């Protein structure tokens, strides 16, 4: 089920290098949430399911990066020698993760140094998703057959769409919620074989290395969340995070995630300096059409030609939705799309909506305030109220 520490999202590694160089002493806590638990159906008890998750976590903590994987990462231009050597020694510590059952739900707590816990999230979520695929009551052969039918139909519709195949670009972003490792591998092979001109890569560096395609990713919400307690002032936390990223990568990896504190607050922080410095922004919640119109208008107000910048979309996309967004905006701004669950877990059953989010940094609360109400996450209501107040005051100032 888990074969490699490289079987993760690429942005975990890019963030990890920043942490090594700038925040090696930061202490964090992550919490797990199964958003659609009430829609799930298990053929085993929750305790048995938890035991299977624990066994896979035990295996995960035995993994190390192979020499071949280290050589692959060393060949990526923005990874620095000290980070590569750190990865050569890296191993996840079982003491930093704990699973338990509370209120008839699976709970997961991850707590420890940020540098030593950041690689837990993606493989643990992938394990839960794959276990559910095998324990929800439909045999593998049946859901795989349906998955193949749906995948072929998606690619057929994409090929038939009247769009510029050299400008419409998408990447596979589905590791954390894949139906299984083998299914994600099969999906990627099919995409490479049937629409390689449109597929720009995958967020999974393990499969990117296997297939000779590009690993895709920059930063995640946790990077901005952590700065709510790492920066000097809460109101400036996003600006500090963006500057920290620019200091590390010096113009590389220039796509900024835009919704950790809401898009309006992001635009307030994303001034002409950052808008010129970064190649574009990623949308991960809210209405993609409204978001794009606001982003284009923001660039125009800053005297920046939007057609020189990129808009990346990754919020629950389908290929059909991506084509519609591309058709609407492709002549106004460069567009690209990260498609996850709809590629790797659309097989005729309800896919688990599982997330692991940072909830504390240096033992103080942090929050994700999403542009979609159901995607926010914070365990401290008092902090959340204060953060919302700070955001409102700053936007209205």
Buried (B, 14 or more C-beta within 10 A) or exposed (E): BBEBBBBBBBBBBBBBBBBBBEBEEBBBBBBBBBEEBEEBEEEBEBEEBBEBBBEBBEBBBEBBBEEEBBEBBBEBEEBBEEBBEBBBEBBBEEEBBEBEEEEEEBBBBBBBBBBBBBBBBBBBBBBBBBBBBBBBEBEBEEBBEBBBEBBEEBBEEBEEBEBEEEEBBBBBBBBBBBBBBEBBBBBBEBBBEBBEEBBBBBBBBBBBBBBEBEBBBBBBBBBBBBBBBBBEEBBBBBBBBBBBBBEBBEEBBBBBBBBBBBBEBBBBBBBEEBBEBBBBBBBBBBBBEEBBBBBBEBBEEBEBEBEEBBBBBBBBBBBEBBBBBBBBBBEBBBBBBBBBBBBBBBBEBEBBBBBBBBBBBBEEBBBBBBBEEEBBBBBBEEBBEBBBEBBEEBEEE
